[in-house]
Amino acid sequence: MILANAFCLFFFLGEEFYEASPYEPVTSRLSDIFRLASIFSGTGADPVVSAKSNHCLDAAKACNLNDNCKKLRSSYISICNREISPTERCNRRKCHKALRQFFDRVPSEYTYRMLFCSCQDQACAERRRQTILPSCSYEDKEKPNCLDLRSLCRTDHLCRSRLADFHANCRASYRTLTSCPADNYQACLGSYAGMIGFDMTPNYVDSSPTGIVVSPWCSCRGSGNMEEECEKFLRDFTENPCLRNAIQAFGNGTDVNVSPKNPLLPATQAPRVEKTPSLPDDLSDSTSLGTSIITTCTSVQEQGLKANNSKELSMCFTELTTNIIPGSNKVIKPNSGPSRARPSAALTAFPFLLLKWAL
């Protein structure tokens, strides 16, 4: 009985860390918005002019040119800046509601530009951090424990569903080129924006123009024996390569990871391994050449390793340009000359056996 209860408790705790998203999967892409972001961010323009631009300020100006965006932005700024009393800086509940209306009703071509704009200096990064009026919507007198904040969020069905959707679309995947599930930046950015205006509201932790770190307003102090789970939950925000890559990609108007530590191939580029000729079923597992080539290419694609004129890249090219003779361990390169594999003795004797049988 005790073992059964322990198993049920373990199963419950294991299931509740990541909950299934109740929303339909996002299958569309942000190609058009990424191209617009590229134009607005100055990608491909004069580097000197681009470096002097405040893209977050430009995004706010663009919002003011759209009636709906200007109206809803002015509304949440007014509500979130309205002081209630000397001890209560604002009405957080109303501020959250106004923020939800803004991000739900204004097209992402405006909201994403304000939320994920790229910055070259601290002034721009501070404007980006101030987008959601964090003194009211984000910060508090003390930081609660992250697991307590998660439990509070899950008491509200909408906050709970948005958090589950964030985990479903932004959970780091090391099997994709971009570290995002299905290489879909739009799904991750949309899920992140969808959490703004709830108890789990995330925001940039500082005004650094280069390092992108976001987090809910919480810490893991006082977690006791749940500290490991708390740290894991918090790292899904603070050390999430999928979320970081998606924000960087949109801010720079590109669909790739621009981090110099781990450059990635474009998400729209088809993996080269798809062109690999299929191996025959009777090919021996001891074919060391074919196995090592496939393993190396898979490693390059899945880990996003930089492959210049390296041995790994040349092996990948070998894989794409090599034919394997069915039923043998021989490999023939297309440029190896006109020579062909000799027919076996059984094939040579076959016509004589037919003639003998006919007689």
Summary of the structure (lengths in Angstrom):
residues: 359
radius of gyration: 27.8
end to end distance: 81.9
largest distance: 113.5
contacts: 1009
relative contact order: 0.10
helix: 56%
strand: 4%
